[in-house]
Every structure is written in C-alpha cells, then in structure tokens.
Amino acid sequence: MSAIRFFTDEDVYGAVAGALRQAGFDSISTPGAGRLRESDESQLLWAAIQGRVFVTFNVGHFAGRHSEWLRHGQHHAGIVVSQQRSIGDVLRRLLHLANTLEAEAMRDRLEFLSNW
C-alpha cells in the first residue's frame, strides 16, 4: 500500500504542491519539475512514468485524454480534474482524496475533485 504522489499542472495554483508536501504527501508542480510549456500529452506521459497522479483544471481536455489512453491500452497513475476553485478548497479536497485512496486505487482512474 502506498500513498498517492501528485503532479500539478501549470494551470493549478503553485502553492498547492507545496501545501500537499507540508501535509506529508510527495507532490511536485509543473515548474518544480522543470516542465513548463510542455504539451498536455507530454505532461501526462511524464506523470505516468513517474507514478504521479496528474492534477489539472483542464477538465475537458484531460477527461477526453483519459478515455483515449485507456482505449489504446495506455496506463496512467490517475487524473484529478476540477473546475477552478479556491486554493483552500482544492487543497481540502485533494487531502480528502489522498487520505481516502491509495496510489494503486488511482491507477487508470479519472476523479472529479468536486466529488471530494
């Protein structure tokens, strides 16, 4: 059993990754990983290789990308999508998700942050 590790997209508040780290979770932001301005496909591929759940406000694109990956037999560590909301709300919901699910349960899973 292992804890979820996060990778936040560049459209997610930069403070979220740091706050997740302060809460004890392995989390890195797009700038922290040196991946600014990479394509969406490249970001998701990097997160998958690293075993990190990808967190993004780009709901439409990544919900579709999730389906495409599964249709083509590609696997990822999980995708969390959300409409833009306050930093506190994003953090509270991500912490609830991370304290409820383990990394294995997130594999190939699409989660809407609004459900948490």
N, C-alpha and C positions, 0 to 999 in steps of 0.2 A: 504494500500500500504506500502510495507516495502522494505528496501534496502537489496541487496544481502549480505550475510555473507559468508566469504571464509574459506576454509581449504586447505592449500597447502601440497601436497605430499612431502615425503622426497627427491624426485628427483628434486624438484623445488628449485631454489636458496633461501636460508634462508632469504635474505634481502627483498624478495617480500612481505611476510606477513607484515613485519614492515613498508614498504613503503605504502602498502594499508591502514594500520592503520593511518599513518601520513596523508593520504589523506581523512581520515574520515570514512573509512569502517571497520567493525568488521572483523578481519582476524587473523587467528592463523596458525602457521606452525605445521608440524608433531612433531618436537622436542618440541615446545612450549606447545603442548598438552600432552607431555609425551608418544607419541605413536610410537617411533622409532622401526623399525623392526617388526611391526605388519603386518599381511597378507594384501594383497590388498582388499580382501573381508571384512576383519575387518575394514580397513580404510574407505571404502565406507559406511559400515553399521554405523560406528560412525558418519560420516559426515551427513548421512541421519537422524539419531536420533537427532543430534544437529541442524538440519535445515541449514546446511552449503553446499555451492557449493564446490565440490571437484575439485581442480586444479592439473593437472599432466602432465608430459612429457611422460608418458607411454601410448601412443596413441593406439597401437594395443590391449593391454590388456583391457583397460577401455572402448574402443568403443564396444568391444565384451561383456564386463560385463554389460554395459548399456542395450544392447539388451536382454541379459539373464534375467536381473531384470524385465524388462517390460513384457517379455514373461511369467514370473512366478508371475506376479501381484505385484511385489515389487516396492516400490516407493523411489525416492531419491530427494534431493534438487537441483540437477543439477550436471553435469560433464563438465568441460572445459579441453580439451586435446590440446596438442601442441607439435610439434617437438621442440627440444631445440633451443632457440634463446637468444639473449642478454637480460640481466636484464631490461634494459631500454625499449626494445621492448615489453617484457612480461608485464611490468607494464603499459605501454601506452595502450596496447590492453585490458588488464583487466579493466583498468579505463574506457575505452570507453564502454565496455560491461556493467559494473556496473552503469554507468551513463545513459545507454540506457534502460536496462531491470530491472524489479523489481524481488524480490525473487519469487513471485508467477508465473511469466512468465518463470522462470528457472526450475520449478518443472518438474522432469522426462525428462529433456531436455539435449541433448548432443550438445555441441558447440565446434567447432574447432576455436582455438584462431586466426588462420590465417585469418579467415573471419572478424575479428575485427580490 
